[in-house]
């Protein structure tokens, strides 16, 4: 009986110790991540739907080619020998590059490479998809807006007074977003940013 009680006490103490170690390691990881984010070079500011962001010229994202591909294999496809894994957001792999780049879509072989941003308030990293969400004051101006800003119309929803535009490769998303926001024909405009990804249940 005493052996059982001793074993139970040992088990409870071990579980409490493990939980404390887990909390400490999670806290340490969060502190290290925050310190790493502070070291990242900051670029142009841009306004999102509700938050303010800054472009990260050293950080890019690439999508996993398949469910079986690892983040390390995806990084190898970029051809960036100095690439360092930063984090993953669903199928998107964010990495720190040896070089810097503008806030525009690029290519690595056959794969798209996306620019990234940091939320100025929360420090959360986000991925610019190359899509801009625009509410024209008049939907009749939608095509003219696309032409003025060098964009392609991806989808238009007249009932929502909203147009989704795609930026071409090489177009600086911070610049085109600011230009759209200053366009008098437009009620609101902001870049699509993948900041949070829901894990499947």
N, C-alpha and C positions, 0 to 999 in steps of 0.2 A: 504494500500500500504506500509506504513512504517513498519507494522508488518511483512509483507512478506520479506522486505529487511533485517530487523533485524534477522528474522529466517534464511534467506539465509547466512548472515554473520556468525551467530552462527554455522550453519552447516559446513561452510568452515573452521572456526577456529577449530571446533571439529575434522574434518577430518585431518587437519594438525597436531593437537596434537596427534591423534591416530597414524598417520604415524611415528611421531617422537618417541612415546613410543615404537612402534613396532621395529624401527631401534635400539633403545637403548636396548630393551630386546634381540634382535638377537645378538647385539654386546656383551652384558653381557654373553649370553649363549656361544658364541664362545670363550670368554676369560676364562670362567669357564672350558670349555672342554679342552682348551690348557693347563690350569693349571693341570687338572686331568691327561692328557696324560703325562705330565712331571713327575708325581708321580709314574708312572708305572715302575716296575722293568724291566730292559733291559737284554736280553740274547745274544745269538750268532748273529753275523752279517751274512747276506747272500746277494748275488747279484741277482737281478731280471733281467728282460729283458732289462731295461733301468735305473733302480734306485737301490739304496742301501737300504737294510732293516735291522731291528733288530727284533729278536724274542721277544715276550712279554710273559714271563712264567706265568703271572697271568691272562692273558686274553685268553678266548676260545670262540668258536662259535658253535652254534647248529642250524640246520635248522628247521623252523616251520613245523610241521607235516601235516598241512592243511591250507587252506586260512582262515579258521575261528579261528584258534588257535592264541592266543595273545602271545606277547613276554614273559609275566609273566608266562603263562602256559608252554611255552617251557622251561623256566628256572626251573620251578618246576620239569620237567621231568629229569633234570640233576642230581637231588638228592643232589645238592650242596646248603646246607642251607644258606651259606653266599654269594651266587651269587648276584651280583649287575648289573643291565642292564647298558651297556655302550652306545650302539647304534645298529641300525639295518641297514643291507645292503640287500635290497630286502627281500628274505625269510630267510636270515641268521641273527641270533640274537647273538651279541657279548656281552659277560658278563665278569665281573671281579670276579675271584674265590677267595675263602678264602685261597686256597693253590696254589702251582705252579706246572708246568709240563713241560716236554720236548717239542720240536717242532715236535711232532709226532701225528698221528691220534689216537684217542681213542674211547671209547664207554661209553655211559650213558644209561643203559638198552638196548633198541633196536636201539637207535639213535647214529649216528656218532658225535663225538666231534672233532672239527678242531682247530689246533693251529693258532695263529694270529701273525702279525708283524706290525711294524710301519715304514712308509716311512721316512728315515732319513732326507730327504730334506723338505718334505711338512708337516710331522706330521700326515698324513692320515693313518688310520688303514686299514689293509688288512687281508684277510683270506687265509691260505694255504690250498689248496684243496686236497693235497696228490698226485697231478699229476706233473710230471717233463717233460719239453719240451726239447727235445734233437735233435741236428743236428749232426749225425755221419759224419765223413769224408768219410766213405764208408758204405753204407746201409747193406752190407754183414756182418758187425760187430754188427748189432742191437741186435741179440739174445745173443751174447757173452757179450755185454755191460750189458744187463739185468741180466745175470747170475753173472757177476763180482760184481755188486752192489746190488744184492738181490732185484731186481725190477721185476714187471710183465709188459709185453707189453700190453698196452691198445689198441692203434691204431698206425699203421705205414702208412706213406704217402710217398712212394718212389719218386713220382714225385716232392714232396716238400723237399725231403731229410730230413724228420722230423719224429721222433718217439715220441709218448706220452707214458710215463711209469707211472705206479702206484706204490707208495710205500706201503709196507705192514704196518699194524698197529704196532706201536712201533718203527718204523724206524725213526730216527731223520732226518728231512727234511733238516735242515741246514748242517748237516754232509754229507749226501748223495749228496746234491747239490754241495758242495765244492769238493767232490771226483769226481763227473762227470766233473766239470769244469777243474779239473787237469788231467783228463784222456787224453792221447795223441791221442786216436782214435776219440776224439770228437772235433768238430769245435766250438759248443756253447751249453750251457745247463743252464736252469734256472727253478725254481719252478713256477707253476701256482699260481698267487695271485689274489684274487678277491678284488680289491681296490675300484672300482666305479661300481655302478649298475644303469643302465638306468631305469628310471621309465616308465611304460607303458603309452602310450598317449591315 
